[in-house]
Amino acid sequence: MPVSTPAGRTAHGRSVRRLAALAASATLLGAASLPTVAADPVNSSLDARLFYQLMIGEMELRAGQAGTAYQVMLDAARRSRSEELYRRTVEIALQSRAGEQALAAARSWREALPESLEAHRVLLQLLL
């Protein structure tokens, strides 16, 4: 049941007018403000082998086998040359309080991707 306001208008009527005003302003903005969608989807470089390797690495970490997880993830990072995987490998080593392994992963990251500023930053932080 609509609620009457002192001016005799219902709350429902005001909401309908607000929606109509929003629709009109959206129409005035036009389709030019809408983001365009790429015609062809971009596939990731994640193949089946890498997927299973990452899954095993994360499962080993959850099972408390940080050393095994570190080795699996470092191998995956080296094979894929992925900054995200190198970063994750360093995180795994740091979480398990293995400073030497974190440093080794950061050095491997810097060598594999010498143009990466983050690799240099992480290595410098670990050295300090």
N, C-alpha and C positions, 0 to 999 in steps of 0.2 A: 504494500500500500504506500503510495507516494506521500512524502511529508511536505506539508505546506509551509512556505516561508512567509514572513510578514508582507512581502510585496505580492503575494499570491502566486508565486512561481514554485514549482516543485523541484526537489533536489534532483530528480530523475531528468527533468528538462534541462537543468543546468549542465549535467554530465553529457547529455546528448549534444548540446551546443558546443561544449569544450571539445568533444571528439570531432565534431564537424569542423571546428576551427583548426584543429591539428591536421585533419585530412586536407583541408584547403591549403594550409601552409606547406605541407609535404608536396602537394601538387605544384605549388608555385616554385619550390626548390627544383623540381624536375628530376629526371634520371641522371643528370650530370653529376649530382652529388653522391650517387650510389657507387660503391666500389665495383670495379669490373672484375669479372671472373675469368681466369685464364682458360683458354680453350682446351689445352692439353694438361692433364695432371702431371705433376713432377714425381717420379718414383724415387724412393730412397735407395741408397746403396746397400741396404740391409738385405743380404741373401740368407738362405736357410742356415748355412753353416754358422754365419756370424750371429744370427738370432739365437740359435741353440747354445752357442758359446757364451753369449751374454746371459742367457737364462741360467745356465749351469753356474756361471760365476756368481750371480746374485743368489742362487740357491745355496751354494757353498758358503757364502757370507752369512746368510741367515742361519745356517746350520752350525755356525761358529768356527768354520774353517777359513779364517781370513787369509792365511798363507796361500792356500789353493786358489781362493777367489782372486787374490792379487795376481798370481801367475796367469790364470785364465784371462783376466781382464787386460793385463799388460800385453799378452799375445794378441788379443783381439784389437787392442789399440794400435799395435805395431802393424798388423795386417791391413787394417782399414785406414790408418793414418788419420784418425778422427780425434779432434781436440776434445770433444765431449768424453770420449772413452779414456783418453789420457788423464783428464781431470778427475774422472771417476776412480781411476786406478790410484792416483795420488790420495784421494779421499779415503779409499779403502785402507791404504797403508797408514795414513794418519790416524784413522779410527782405531786401528789395531796397535797404535803406538810403535810402529816400525819406521823410525826416522830414516834409516839407511835405504829401505825399500822405497819410501816416498821420494827421497833424493834421487835414487836410480831411475824411478819412473819419470821424474821431472827432467832429468838429463836426457833420457830417451825421447821425451816429448820435444825438447828443444832441438835435439839433433834431427828428428824426423820432420819437424816444422820450424825451421830457423826463422821464418818471417813472423811467427806468432808472438805477439807482445805478451799475451797471457802466459805462455810457456816461460818466457824470460822472467816475468814478474813472480810466478810461483817458484821458480828455481832460486831467485834472489831471496825471497821470503824464507825458504827452507835453509838456505845457506846462512842467513842472518840468525 
